[in-house]
């Protein structure tokens, strides 16, 4: 009997040790240790307004603060106003490629940048470097670097969370705010506290905040979970760009550190919103429940325009024309005619 028990415990030990080992090996083998994305980024020219005209987005790098960000820019031969676009997880500025030509064609200067952790030159190791106040600072630093004094702001997913925090803290430079998918953060936080449906929808956040395991699962077997699951509604070209980014050692950890650093610092200011705001969301979004959507209006002293689309979380991938139209209409509402 003792021998059987010993064999049983040995088998359990092998499973407990072996499974994480297999997961780690499968994850490690999926990574790009040659850092091809970093090499390509290093070959990009520094941002130059003279080279960012026209409607087709131009890739470059911009020095902002102590970091170097990978940016897409368009319309810098325009003079109607400025727009900054903030991506979410697990995407990059590439998500806005369909929107940028439309905004540039309408007369706006447009910048979308790969945010902290996503740009190879802006990927610090320390967890606290991804706290919300640092992410807010990056937006203003990039705005300064490209010559934007005031600007319209658009954000999706985590980019929306950063955008909400910006309008809570400092509205002096933001002409309008368009939030995609994520409602007012006060309403969202309240729903997570009291609403069982929202708690279930947000359960993934606890997994994302775990050490090392999310990285291993996401990257295992050639990033199969991202490629075949999260990115199921994305086009092949953009999926490859995202995978090239996240395949580099440390990139996925940096992106997930946005979740892990959440709550390390707060945002000064009020949750009352005076900035003209558009909220665009998908009725089938699995991330956001009804409670936050229904309660967010209490936070608005100014105008709030809402657009509901028949889709899920990935608005730009499934409804890019409708999202672009809603964003452009909102920006034009708050822009003086030339």
NULO-387996 format. One record per atom (N, C-alpha, C): y, z, x; residue in three letters. Coordinates in steps of 0.2 Angstrom, whole numbers, plus 2048, in hexadecimal, padded with zeros to 3 digits. Last residue first. Layout:
N
YZXALA/...
REM end
This chain:
338
97C7357BDUNK/9807337C2UNK/98672E7C0UNK/97B7437B2UNK/97A73C7B3UNK/97E73A7B8UNK/9747527B7UNK/97A74F7B5UNK/9797477B6UNK/9657597B1UNK/9687557B7UNK/96E7527B4UNK/95D75E7A8UNK/9617637ACUNK/9657607B2UNK/9557547A3UNK/95975879FUNK/95E75D7A2UNK/94F7507AEUNK/95474C7ACUNK/9597507A7UNK/9447597AFUNK/9497587B4UNK/94F7557B2UNK/93D7567A3UNK/94175C7A4UNK/94675C7A9UNK/9397497A6UNK/93E74A7A0UNK/9417517A1UNK/93174B7B1UNK/9377477B1UNK/93C7487ACUNK/9277537AAUNK/92B7557B0UNK/9317527B1UNK/9227497A1UNK/92475079FUNK/9297537A4UNK/91E73F7A9UNK/92373E7A4UNK/9267447A2UNK/9147457B1UNK/91A7437B4UNK/91F7417AFUNK/90B7487A7UNK/90E74E7AAUNK/91474B7AEUNK/90773B7A3UNK/90A74079EUNK/90E7457A1UNK/9017367AFUNK/9077337ABUNK/90B7377A7UNK/8F773F7B1UNK/8FC73E7B6UNK/90273B7B3UNK/8EB7467ACUNK/8F17447A8UNK/8F77427ACUNK/8E27487B6UNK/8E07467B0UNK/8E57437ABUNK/8E974D7C2UNK/8E37487C2UNK/8E17457BCUNK/8F37557BDUNK/8F574F7C0UNK/8EF74A7C1UNK/8EB7607B7UNK/8EF75C7B3UNK/8F17557B7UNK/8DE7687B7UNK/8E07637BCUNK/8E575E7B9UNK/8DA7707ACUNK/8DE7727B1UNK/8E276D7B6UNK/8D976479EUNK/8D776B7A1UNK/8DC76D7A6UNK/8E075D78FUNK/8DD75D796UNK/8DB764798UNK/8EC759786UNK/8E5759785UNK/8E075878BUNK/8FA763789UNK/8F675D78AUNK/8EF75E789UNK/909769784UNK/90276B784UNK/8FF764784UNK/91876F78AUNK/915769789UNK/90D76A789UNK/928777787UNK/920778788UNK/91D771786UNK/93677E78DUNK/93377878AUNK/92C77878CUNK/94278A78CUNK/93B78978EUNK/93978378AUNK/952790792UNK/94E78B78EUNK/94778B791UNK/9557A2795UNK/95779B794UNK/952796791UNK/94E7AD794UNK/9547AD791UNK/9577A6791UNK/93D7B0792UNK/9427AB793UNK/9487AC790UNK/9337B9790UNK/9367B9796UNK/93B7B4797UNK/92D7B6784UNK/9317BC784UNK/9357BC78AUNK/9247AB786UNK/92B7AA784UNK/92F7B0784UNK/9177AF789UNK/91C7AE78EUNK/9237AD78CUNK/90D7B177FUNK/9127B7781UNK/9177B5786UNK/9057A677EUNK/9097A8778UNK/90E7AE77AUNK/9007A578BUNK/90479F788UNK/9087A1782UNK/8F97B078CUNK/8FE7AF790UNK/9037AA78EUNK/8EF7AE782UNK/8F37B4781UNK/8FA7B3786UNK/8E67A3784UNK/8EC7A277FUNK/8F17A8780UNK/8E27A1796UNK/8E17A278FUNK/8E77A278AUNK/8DF7977A4UNK/8E479A7A0UNK/8E279B798UNK/8D47907A9UNK/8D77957ADUNK/8DB79A7A8UNK/8CF7857A2UNK/8CB78B7A2UNK/8CE7917A5UNK/8D977B797UNK/8D977E79EUNK/8D478579EUNK/8DA77378CUNK/8D477578EUNK/8D3778795UNK/8E877178BUNK/8E5775786UNK/8DE777788UNK/8F277279AUNK/8EC76E796UNK/8E9773791UNK/90477279BUNK/8FD77579CUNK/8F8771798UNK/9147757A0UNK/90F77079EUNK/9087727A0UNK/92477B79EUNK/91D77D79FUNK/91877879CUNK/93477B7A5UNK/92F7777A1UNK/92877A7A3UNK/9437837A4UNK/93C7837A6UNK/93877F7A2UNK/9527887ACUNK/94F7847A7UNK/9487827A9UNK/9537997B0UNK/9527927B2UNK/94F78E7ADUNK/9517A67ACUNK/9577A27A9UNK/95779B7ABUNK/9457B17A8UNK/9467AB7ABUNK/94C7A87A8UNK/9417C17AEUNK/9447BD7A9UNK/9467B77ACUNK/93C7C87B8UNK/9377C37B5UNK/93A7C07AFUNK/9477CB7C6UNK/9457CC7BFUNK/9407C77BDUNK/9447D17D7UNK/9477CD7D2UNK/9457CF7CBUNK/9387CF7E4UNK/93E7D27E1UNK/9417CE7DCUNK/9277CF7E4UNK/92D7CB7E4UNK/9327CE7E0UNK/91C7D87EFUNK/91E7D67E9UNK/9247D17E9UNK/90D7D67F9UNK/9147D77F9UNK/9167D57F2UNK/9007D67F6UNK/9027D97FCUNK/9097DA7FCUNK/8FD7CE7EBUNK/8FE7D57EAUNK/9007D97F0UNK/8F27C37F4UNK/8F67C47EDUNK/8F77CC7ECUNK/8EA7C07FEUNK/8F17C4800UNK/8F57C57F9UNK/8E07B97F8UNK/8DF7C07FBUNK/8E57C47FDUNK/8E67AE7F4UNK/8E37B27EFUNK/8E27B97F2UNK/8EA7A8800UNK/8EF7A97FBUNK/8EC7AE7F6UNK/8DE7A7807UNK/8E27AD808UNK/8E87AE803UNK/8D979A804UNK/8D77A0800UNK/8DA7A7801UNK/8E079380EUNK/8E1792807UNK/8DF798802UNK/8D9799819UNK/8E1799818UNK/8E3798811UNK/8CC795817UNK/8CE79C817UNK/8D579D816UNK/8CE787818UNK/8CC78A812UNK/8CD791811UNK/8D1786826UNK/8D6784821UNK/8D478781AUNK/8C878B82FUNK/8CE78F82EUNK/8D278D828UNK/8C277B834UNK/8C1783835UNK/8C8786834UNK/8C576E829UNK/8C677182FUNK/8C577982FUNK/8C276A81CUNK/8BC76A820UNK/8BE76D827UNK/8CE76A815UNK/8CA770814UNK/8C4770819UNK/8D275C818UNK/8D6762819UNK/8D276881AUNK/8C8754814UNK/8CA75481BUNK/8CE75A81DUNK/8C8758806UNK/8C375A80AUNK/8C4759812UNK/8D4751802UNK/8D3759802UNK/8CE75B806UNK/8D1744805UNK/8D6747808UNK/8D674F808UNK/8C67427FCUNK/8C5742803UNK/8CA745807UNK/8CD7447F0UNK/8C87497F1UNK/8C67487F9UNK/8D47387F0UNK/8D873F7F0UNK/8D37447F2UNK/8CA72F7EEUNK/8CF72F7F4UNK/8D27357F5UNK/8C47327E2UNK/8C07327E8UNK/8C57327EEUNK/8CD73C7D6UNK/8CB7367D9UNK/8C87367E0UNK/8C674A7CDUNK/8CB7477D2UNK/8C87407D4UNK/8BE7517C5UNK/8C274D7C2UNK/8C77497C6UNK/8B67587CEUNK/8B37547CAUNK/8B774F7C7UNK/8BA7627D8UNK/8BD75C7D8UNK/8BA7567D3UNK/8B176D7D5UNK/8B876E7D4UNK/8BC7677D4UNK/8A47657D7UNK/8A67697D1UNK/8AD7697D0UNK/8A275C7E1UNK/89F75B7DBUNK/8A175F7D5UNK/8AA7617ECUNK/8AA75A7EAUNK/8A77597E3UNK/8A976F7EBUNK/8AF76C7EAUNK/8AE7657E8UNK/89B7707EDUNK/89E7737E7UNK/8A57717E6UNK/8997697F9UNK/8967667F3UNK/89976A7EDUNK/89C769807UNK/8A176B802UNK/89F7687FBUNK/89076780EUNK/89676280EUNK/89B763808UNK/88A77380CUNK/88776D80AUNK/88C768809UNK/89777F809UNK/89077D80AUNK/88E776808UNK/8A4781806UNK/8A377C80BUNK/89C77B80CUNK/8A378B7FCUNK/8A77857FBUNK/8A577F800UNK/89C795802UNK/8997927FCUNK/89D78B7FBUNK/8A479980DUNK/89E79780EUNK/89B793808UNK/8B079D806UNK/8B079880BUNK/8A979580CUNK/8AB7A87FEUNK/8AE7A27FBUNK/8AE79C800UNK/8A77B1809UNK/8A27AE805UNK/8A57A8801UNK/8B27B6811UNK/8AE7B1814UNK/8A97AE80FUNK/8B67C3805UNK/8B77C180CUNK/8B17BC80DUNK/8BD7C07F5UNK/8B87C27F9UNK/8B87C0800UNK/8C67B97EDUNK/8C97BE7F2UNK/8C47C17F6UNK/8BE7B17E5UNK/8C37AE7EAUNK/8C57B37EFUNK/8B97BA7DCUNK/8B57B77E1UNK/8B97B47E7UNK/8C57BE7D5UNK/8C17C37D9UNK/8BC7C07DEUNK/8C77B27CFUNK/8CC7B47D4UNK/8C97B97D8UNK/8BE7AF7C5UNK/8BD7AC7CBUNK/8C27AF7D1UNK/8C37B67BAUNK/8BE7B97BEUNK/8BD7B67C5UNK/8CC7B17B1UNK/8CF7B27B7UNK/8C97B57BCUNK/8C57B07A5UNK/8C77AA7A8UNK/8CA7AB7AFUNK/8C37BE7A2UNK/8BD7B97A4UNK/8BF7B37A7UNK/8D07C17A0UNK/8CD7C47A5UNK/8C77C07A7UNK/8D37BA795UNK/8D77B879BUNK/8D37BB7A1UNK/8CB7C078BUNK/8CA7B978DUNK/8CD7B7793UNK/8D07CD78BUNK/8CA7CC78EUNK/8C87C5790UNK/8E07D3790UNK/8DC7CE78CUNK/8D67CC78FUNK/8E77DB798UNK/8E57DE792UNK/8E07D978EUNK/8E97D67A5UNK/8E87DD7A4UNK/8E57DF79EUNK/8EB7C87A3UNK/8E67CA7A8UNK/8E47D27A7UNK/8F77C979CUNK/8F17C7799UNK/8EB7C979DUNK/9007CD7A6UNK/8FF7D17A0UNK/8F87CF79CUNK/9007C27AEUNK/8FD7C87B1UNK/8FC7CD7ABUNK/9057B87A5UNK/8FF7B77A8UNK/8FC7BE7AAUNK/9127BD7A3UNK/90D7BD79DUNK/9067BC7A0UNK/9167BD7B0UNK/9167C37ADUNK/9127C37A7UNK/9167AF7B3UNK/9117B47B7UNK/9117BB7B4UNK/9157A27A7UNK/9197A87AAUNK/9147AD7ADUNK/9067987AAUNK/90C79A7A7UNK/9107A07AAUNK/90078A7B3UNK/9007917B3UNK/9077947B0UNK/90177C7B0UNK/8FB7807AFUNK/8FC7877AEUNK/91077A7B8UNK/90A7767B6UNK/90477B7B6UNK/92177C7B5UNK/91B7807B7UNK/91577C7B4UNK/9307787BBUNK/92B7757B7UNK/9247787BAUNK/94177C7BBUNK/93B77E7BDUNK/93577B7B9UNK/9517777C2UNK/94C7777BDUNK/9467797C0UNK/95977B7CDUNK/95C7787C8UNK/9587787C2UNK/95A7887D9UNK/9557847D5UNK/9597827CEUNK/9627907E0UNK/9617897E3UNK/95D7857DEUNK/96379C7D9UNK/9697997DBUNK/9687927DEUNK/9597A47D5UNK/95A79E7D2UNK/96079A7D4UNK/94D7AE7DCUNK/9547AB7DEUNK/9547A47DAUNK/9427B57D5UNK/9467B87DBUNK/94D7B57DCUNK/93D7AD7CBUNK/93E7B47CAUNK/9437B77CFUNK/93B7A17D1UNK/9417A27CCUNK/9427A97CAUNK/9317A47DAUNK/9387A27DDUNK/93D7A37D7UNK/9277A77D2UNK/9297AD7D6UNK/9307AB7D9UNK/92479B7CDUNK/9267A07C8UNK/92A7A67CCUNK/9207947D9UNK/9267927D5UNK/9287987D0UNK/91479B7DBUNK/91979B7E0UNK/92079A7DDUNK/90D7977D0UNK/90E79E7D1UNK/91479F7D6UNK/90C7897D2UNK/91078C7CCUNK/9127937CDUNK/9047897DDUNK/90B7867DEUNK/90F7897D8UNK/8F978D7D7UNK/8FC7917DCUNK/90378F7DDUNK/8FC7827CAUNK/8F77867CCUNK/8FB78C7D1UNK/90B7787CFUNK/9047787CCUNK/90077E7CFUNK/91C7767CDUNK/9177797D1UNK/9117797CCUNK/92D7707D1UNK/92776F7CDUNK/9217727D1UNK/93E7717D1UNK/9387747D4UNK/9327737CFUNK/94D76A7D7UNK/94976B7D1UNK/94276D7D4UNK/95A7717E2UNK/95476D7E0UNK/95176F7DAUNK/9677737EEUNK/9647747E7UNK/95E76F7E6UNK/96576E7FBUNK/9697747FAUNK/9667777F3UNK/95B766806UNK/95C7687FFUNK/95F76E7FEUNK/957762813UNK/95E761811UNK/95F762809UNK/94B765818UNK/94C75E816UNK/95375D813UNK/94D77281CUNK/94B76D821UNK/94C76681FUNK/94F779810UNK/954778815UNK/95377381AUNK/94277780AUNK/948774807UNK/94E77480CUNK/93B77E813UNK/93A777812UNK/94077480FUNK/94078B810UNK/940788817UNK/93F781817UNK/93D78D802UNK/94478C804UNK/94478980BUNK/92F78D804UNK/932788800UNK/939787801UNK/92C79880CUNK/92B79180FUNK/92E78C80AUNK/9307A3804UNK/9347A180AUNK/93379A80DUNK/9247A37FCUNK/92B7A17F9UNK/93079F7FFUNK/91B7A7805UNK/91A7A0802UNK/92179E7FFUNK/91F7B4808UNK/91F7AF80DUNK/91F7A880AUNK/91E7BA7FCUNK/9257B97FFUNK/9257B4804UNK/9107BA7FAUNK/9147B67F6UNK/91B7B57F9UNK/9067B9809UNK/9097BD804UNK/90E7B9800UNK/9017B4815UNK/9007B080EUNK/9037B4808UNK/9017BD81FUNK/9067B781FUNK/9057B3819UNK/8F87C681DUNK/8FE7C881AUNK/9037C281BUNK/8ED7C1825UNK/8ED7C081DUNK/8F47C181AUNK/8F07B6833UNK/8F17BD830UNK/8F17BC828UNK/8F07A9838UNK/8EA7AD837UNK/8EA7B3833UNK/8FA79B831UNK/8F97A1835UNK/8F27A5833UNK/8FD78C830UNK/8F779082EUNK/8F6796832UNK/905780832UNK/90778682EUNK/90178A82CUNK/8FF775837UNK/90477883BUNK/90777E838UNK/8F777182DUNK/8F4773833UNK/8F9777837UNK/8FA77681CUNK/8FD772822UNK/8FA775828UNK/8F4780816UNK/8F2779814UNK/8F477581AUNK/8FB78B81AUNK/8F478C81AUNK/8F1785819UNK/909788810UNK/90678C815UNK/8FE78D814UNK/907777808UNK/90A77D809UNK/90678180FUNK/90C76780AUNK/90676B80BUNK/90877280DUNK/91A7627FFUNK/917764806UNK/911768805UNK/9247567F8UNK/91E75A7F7UNK/91B75C7FEUNK/9347517F3UNK/9307537F9UNK/92A7577F6UNK/9407457EFUNK/93A7487EDUNK/93674B7F3UNK/94E7407E7UNK/94B7417EDUNK/9467467ECUNK/9507357D8UNK/94F73C7DBUNK/94C73C7E2UNK/95072A7D0UNK/95672C7D4UNK/9557327D8UNK/9447257CAUNK/9497287C6UNK/95072B7C9UNK/93C7237D5UNK/93F71D7D1UNK/94571F7CDUNK/9397307D8UNK/93D72C7DDUNK/9407267D9UNK/9307327CEUNK/9367377CFUNK/93B7337D3UNK/9277297D0UNK/92A7297CAUNK/93172D7CAUNK/92172C7DDUNK/9257267DCUNK/9297267D5UNK/91C7397D9UNK/9217387DEUNK/9257327DDUNK/9107397D2UNK/91673B7CFUNK/91C7397D3UNK/9057357D9UNK/9077317D4UNK/90E7337D1UNK/9057407E4UNK/9067397E5UNK/9087347DFUNK/90274D7E2UNK/90874A7DFUNK/90A7437E0UNK/8F77507E9UNK/8F67507E2UNK/8FC74D7DEUNK/8FB7517F6UNK/8F874B7F4UNK/8F874A7ECUNK/8FE75E7FAUNK/90375A7F7UNK/9017537F4UNK/8EE7647F4UNK/8F37647F9UNK/8F97607F6UNK/8E27707EEUNK/8E57697EFUNK/8EA7697F4UNK/8DA77A7E6UNK/8D97797EDUNK/8DB7717EEUNK/8EA7817E4UNK/8E47827E7UNK/8DE77E7E3UNK/8F97777E2UNK/8F577D7E2UNK/8EF77D7E6UNK/90A7727E8UNK/9037717E6UNK/8FF7777E5UNK/91A76E7E3UNK/9167737E6UNK/90F7737E4UNK/9287657E6UNK/9227657E3UNK/91D76A7E7UNK/9397637E4UNK/9347667E8UNK/92E7677E4UNK/9477587E3UNK/94175B7E0UNK/93C75D7E5UNK/9587557E0UNK/9537567E5UNK/94D7597E1UNK/9637477DBUNK/96174E7DBUNK/95B74E7DFUNK/96973A7DDUNK/96973D7D6UNK/9677457D6UNK/9687327E7UNK/96D7377E7UNK/96E73B7E1UNK/95C7297F3UNK/95F72B7ECUNK/9647317EDUNK/9567287FEUNK/95C7247FDUNK/95F7257F6UNK/94B7307FCUNK/950732800UNK/95672E801UNK/93F72D7F6UNK/94572C7F2UNK/94B72F7F6UNK/9327387FCUNK/9347327F9UNK/93B7327F6UNK/926740806UNK/92D740804UNK/92E739801UNK/91A74D80AUNK/91B746807UNK/922746805UNK/916756819UNK/91A755813UNK/91A74E811UNK/911764822UNK/90F75D820UNK/91275B819UNK/91A76F82BUNK/91776D825UNK/916766825UNK/91B77B837UNK/91B774836UNK/917772830UNK/92578A839UNK/91F787838UNK/92077F837UNK/92F793839UNK/92B79383FUNK/92578E83FUNK/93A78982FUNK/938790832UNK/93578F839UNK/93377A831UNK/93677E82CUNK/93478582EUNK/931769835UNK/932770838UNK/936774833UNK/92675E82DUNK/92D76182DUNK/92C768830UNK/91F74E82EUNK/91E75582FUNK/925758830UNK/91A741822UNK/91D743828UNK/91C74B829UNK/917734817UNK/91473A81AUNK/91873B821UNK/92072E809UNK/91F72D810UNK/91C734813UNK/91D7267F9UNK/91D72C7FDUNK/91C72B805UNK/9277197F3UNK/92071B7F6UNK/9217217FAUNK/9347177F0UNK/93071A7EBUNK/92971C7EEUNK/9427197FCUNK/93D7157F8UNK/93971A7F4UNK/94272380CUNK/945720806UNK/94071C802UNK/940729817UNK/93C72C811UNK/93F72980BUNK/947727823UNK/940724822UNK/93C72681CUNK/95272F822UNK/953727822UNK/94C724821UNK/94D73C823UNK/94F73981DUNK/95073281CUNK/93F73F82CUNK/94573C82DUNK/947739826UNK/93374A833UNK/93674882DUNK/93D74582FUNK/929743841UNK/92E74883EUNK/931746838UNK/91A73A83EUNK/92173A840UNK/92474083DUNK/90973F842UNK/90E73D83DUNK/91573E840UNK/90074484AUNK/90273E84BUNK/90873B847UNK/8FC750845UNK/90075084BUNK/90374A84CUNK/8F474B83AUNK/8FA74E839UNK/8FF74F83FUNK/8E9747842UNK/8ED74283EUNK/8F374583CUNK/8E4754846UNK/8E674E84BUNK/8EA749848UNK/8E175A83BUNK/8E775D83FUNK/8E9758844UNK/8D6753837UNK/8DC753832UNK/8E2755836UNK/8CD755841UNK/8D074E840UNK/8D674E83CUNK/8C675F848UNK/8CD760845UNK/8D0759844UNK/8B976084CUNK/8BD75C850UNK/8C575C84EUNK/8B2767843UNK/8B476B849UNK/8B976784DUNK/8B1768833UNK/8B4763838UNK/8B676683EUNK/8A376F82BUNK/8AA76F82EUNK/8AB76A833UNK/896770828UNK/89A76B824UNK/8A176B826UNK/890779830UNK/88E772831UNK/89276D82DUNK/89478582AUNK/897783830UNK/89677C832UNK/88C78581EUNK/89478481EUNK/896782824UNK/87F786822UNK/88178081EUNK/88977F81EUNK/881792829UNK/87F78C82DUNK/881786829UNK/88379A81EUNK/88879A823UNK/887794827UNK/878799816UNK/87E797813UNK/883796819UNK/86E79E81FUNK/86E79781DUNK/87579481AUNK/8737AB81FUNK/8737A7826UNK/8727A0824UNK/8717B0812UNK/8787AF815UNK/8787AB81BUNK/8637AE812UNK/8677AB80EUNK/86E7AA810UNK/85E7B781CUNK/85D7B081DUNK/8627AC818UNK/8607C4818UNK/8637C281EUNK/8637BA81EUNK/8597C580CUNK/8607C780CUNK/8647C5812UNK/84D7C0810UNK/8517BC80BUNK/8587BE80BUNK/8497C9819UNK/8497C281BUNK/84E7BE816UNK/8487D5811UNK/84D7D4816UNK/84E7CD819UNK/83E7D1808UNK/8447D2805UNK/84A7D280BUNK/8347D1812UNK/8357CB80EUNK/83C7CB80BUNK/8337DE815UNK/8357D981AUNK/8377D3817UNK/82F7E4809UNK/8367E680CUNK/8387E1811UNK/8227DF809UNK/8277DD804UNK/82E7DE806UNK/81C7E5814UNK/81D7DD814UNK/8227DB80FUNK/81D7F2810UNK/8217F0816UNK/8227E8816UNK/8157F2805UNK/81C7F4804UNK/8207F180AUNK/8097EF80BUNK/80C7EA806UNK/8137EC805UNK/8077FA813UNK/8087F4816UNK/80B7EF811UNK/80680480AUNK/80C80480EUNK/80D7FE811UNK/7FA800804UNK/800800800UNK/806800804UNK/
REM end
